[in-house]
């Protein structure tokens, strides 16, 4: 195994118990760590720690120094706990490093450490809702900035933006129809007519479905539903090979590519007579940037923010924490949303993450997801498990994101039993 050349630091805020878990990984084998010359100190503001250690002797001695900004201010009493002696943890990840773990109490007066409801009963985890859009907002390819929907000229196109209802909307309507209060016998016929009219107008009748409309953009957690005639600079690419586990409707859908760079920016949705543009592959240009055609301002978000939003929406709707995620092939991922809302920071010689809001997930590769989704007779069936199908390009990017997140963690924080650990960044609406 290659020799480590830097200190790895990682801190997680546990808001429910108001504690910080700090992981420190020193680039030396346990037998080579000199605790007399290795220190971990807390700053005067109690918002950062600095770790110093050495390796080798005399002229060959190497010095290592790293500072980490903590997600919250810790209590003054935490200084007494910052000693390497007695805090070493066992790890099988890297025989050339030594890992330590600390628990630090958060300052009682630090309000920044408070997260309400674990972020589960809020609607601020979804990037780009209808409230974020303006009538002249335009959609572009995230990779080459080619215009997909809208106009390059100010004031020539106006759009109506609407949020689609949550995924359990139809189920709620069925429940209401089955359990609504009884009315007097003389009023039943009149009430039936009123209900039928309401179902037709409000869109929850059995014959109603979501349809893409010209001039209107319908928004859900991960995509924009648009009329094909409203889009430009796109081309269809028919998927030739049907994947084993793809939804039946996905087998007949065409991918939508950007004409300029060829990236898949969406997929045909025959049920809605329109196209679904993937938010993760789209950049948004608001009217405030239209006055600078030579240097427009594009707004985009990293892919894992949209995946975390999808998982949070499923947690809200279905009350589950474990998911089978795949791209239609037999292999996939089993993902456990271990902590849906926390703040963390991380630092080493090649990266620095300062107080980021995220979802902590545990994941493992699954060679055959069908055995989990449809187990054989006599096999235990997981009761709290949801399936999430992702387009192949987004799934590959998601897998790479998990591996990158896992790779920047200290060895002792990379695994939990048979699971790998990673962090998915969460969108946070700024008031």
Secondary structure, DSSP 4 states (H G I P E B T S, - for coil): -PPP-S-EEEEEEETTTTEEEEEEEESS-GGG--TTS-EEEE-TTSSEEEEEEEES-GGG-EEEEEEEE-SSPBPGGGGGG--STT-EE--SS-TT-EEEEEEEEBPTT-GGG--GGGG-S-STTSSS-GGG--TT-EEEETTT--EEES-SSTTS---EEEEPPPTTHHHHHHHHHHHPPP--GGGHHHHHHHHHHHHHHHT-STT------TTEEEE-SSEEEE-GGGB-SEEEEE--S--TTS-HHHHTPEEEEETTT--EEEEEEGGGTEEEEEGGGEEEE-GGGTT-TTS---B---HHHHHHHHHHHHHHHH---EEEEESSSS-EEEEEEEEEEEEEEEEETTEEEEEEEEEEEEEEEES-THHHHSPPTTSPPPSS-EEEE--HHHHHHHHHHHHHHHHTS-GGGSEETTEEEEEEE------
